[in-house]
Amino acid sequence: MYSHQDFEQLSSERPTAVQTPEQVLHEVFGYDSFRPLQEDIVKELCAGGDALVLMPTGGGKSLCYQVPALVRPGTGIVVSPLIALMQDQVNALKELGVRAAFLNSTMDFEQARATEYALMSGELDLLYCAPERLIQPRTIELLHNTSIALFAIDEAHCVSQWGHDFRSDYLQLSMLAQTFPDIPRIALTATADERTRKEIAERLSLTQARHFISGFDRPNIQYRITPKINANKQLLDFIKTEHEGDCGIVYCLSRKKVDATAKLLQSKGYNALPYHAGLAADERASNQNRFLREDSIIIVATIAFGMGIDKPDVRFVAHLDLPKSLEAYYQETGRAGRDGKPSTAWMVYGLQDVIKLRQMLETSQGNDHFKRIERQKLDAMLGLCEVTGCRRKVLLNYFGDELDQPCGNCDTCLTPPETWDGTVAVQKALSCVFRTGQRFGVTYLIDVLRGSENDRLVQMGHQQVSTYGIGKDLTANEWKSVFRQLVANGYLRADPDGYGALQLTEQCRPLLKGEASVQLRKDPEPPKSTAKGSSRSAASVREQITDHDGWEALRACRKQLADKQGVPPYVIFHDTTLFDMLERRPATLEALAEVSGVGAAKLEKYGELFLQTLNSLRV
């Protein structure tokens, strides 16, 4: 929070005025060149044009509006739904010498008044504002009396009513086009299929804006989806063998499961923290701050956590439950490896996930059109889970992006799954569902197929049906795989009443009549626990470091400064900057200025301290 004195200090720290985007990029942010598309977007805004930007997480979206805001006269207004993260975003800009502040509902009257005064006095380069605050008449009046460089609408997919992060306040942001017609606007998101892109453009009055669509590929992320057998054990084995000591996120569908999973990880010695809407606000904020500012924290969360998370060194994202759509999956897994280093997107997936989501969809309050759209989204998600080819190709194709060849960095590329002719097994399974009256769940149906003699089956008289005992050639887990694929591919559906009974669909008729055949995916055998580093997954970033003492010394220097400033360590310098320092070993301030991510303000603030640390390594 800020006072008038704080803004006076911010004003005095303003970097030397620069004229070109390239100068801003180098002098303020410490980078030598723009990434693909960044330069075109920046020039479009600097010239007064509008833009709709789709760029993957970690692709550098923020620079697309931060640089033009510093080049153009006036203050850049950034609309963000992430009140809890505005403080860190503003702190990161202040570390660069940028005059930044935020305006949201967490501020008291004096704090808000100080910020408004700084805005009207021209003492701010960037102002972050929550959408519900921006659309208030008082804020609009304030902006009319302010010189505005541009409007940036971050997380623009929140405007889509079909999206997974819909925010009703975003629907009113179209008023910016009418109220401030001469101010350039940019809308940015990492996640939007073609339908959502069109909706964003229409709802934000950006149909005439230039569209900039970057490739969606995140090649440093390894995608892996494995059958759910014992989710807790599988998660523990995954973390222990591949990501011991790493920072990660574990997503669960329910609050209860979040709490139980966090306690499980804590009992095994991990720094695991829960995050969901059922926690007290102060506990939620504390856990999020610890995740952002400490090393080796694992956050266990519902989807309420993560949008806009800037932490660059998240090494893995794990899903213990199936996401509802590929948009949600891509957005959540995209929080891994923002620094471009090897990271893992790992998920366990089972029949009950499919049944639960199908039931939730069919019993929702949405109209038929809404349900039809949601079915398409879920079918696409299930298609990714059951695909036998490259997962990355399927994922990217959904967003209108293409790979010329398999990626070589997903589980289906690294270990291509086997398929088998499941026609006979499928006919047995479908016949069993029919013969038992379409009133039973998968466990019971497998008991019938495998000829179990349990009491319930005897009481129901199902020892007499023709499908009793005809499936002894497959194990229970193999039958679970068959039923999972039948539900995923629409041959069976879950009883909408919520009791888990499986029912036939019209789609299965050709299979029952023997008019069609079906190839099924053979689930891989569960991997045995292996020593750290021997798995096929992305190698731990720390294993790439040869000078561990030097690395820890630089991290310790950074942590000391971060604690003193009260900011996350990556706000001082990203890991990639420390890597570059360790590799270059600069001995002078001039040489340190050439390290990626060291801008003029940070060079002045921290240059001598880091040079001292580097010099101590030479002794």
Secondary structure, 3 states (H helix, E strand, C coil): CCCHHHHHHHHHCCCCCCCCHHHHHHHCCCCCCCCCCHHHHHHHHHCCCCEEEECCCCCCHHHHHHHHHHHCCCEEEEECCCHHHHHHHHHHHHHCCCCEEEECCCCCHHHHHHHHHHHHCCCCCEEEECHHHHCCHHHHHHHHCCCEEEEEECCHHHHCCCCCCCCHHHHHHHHHHHHCCCCCEEEEECCCCHHHHHHHHHHCCCCCCEEEECCCCCCCEEEEEEECCCHHHHHHHHHHHHCCCCEEEEECCCHHHHHHHHHHHHHCCCEEEEECCCCCHHHHHHHHHHHHHCCCEEEEECCCCCCCCCCCCEEEEEECCCCCCHHHHHHHHCCCCCCCCCEEEEEEECHHHHHHHHHHHHCCCCCHHHHHHHHHHHHHHHHHHHCCCCHHHHHHHHCCCCCCCCCCCEHHHHCCCCEEECHHHHHHHHHHHHHCCCCCCHHHHHHHHCCCCCHHHHHHCHHHCCCCCCCCCCCHHHHHHHHHHHHHCCCEEECCCCCCCEEECHHHHHHHCCCCCCEEECCCCCCCCCCCCCCCCCCCHHHHCCCHHHHHHHHHHHHHHHHHHCCCHHHHCCHHHHHHHHHHCCCCHHHHCCCCCCCHHHHHHHHHHHHHHHHHHHC
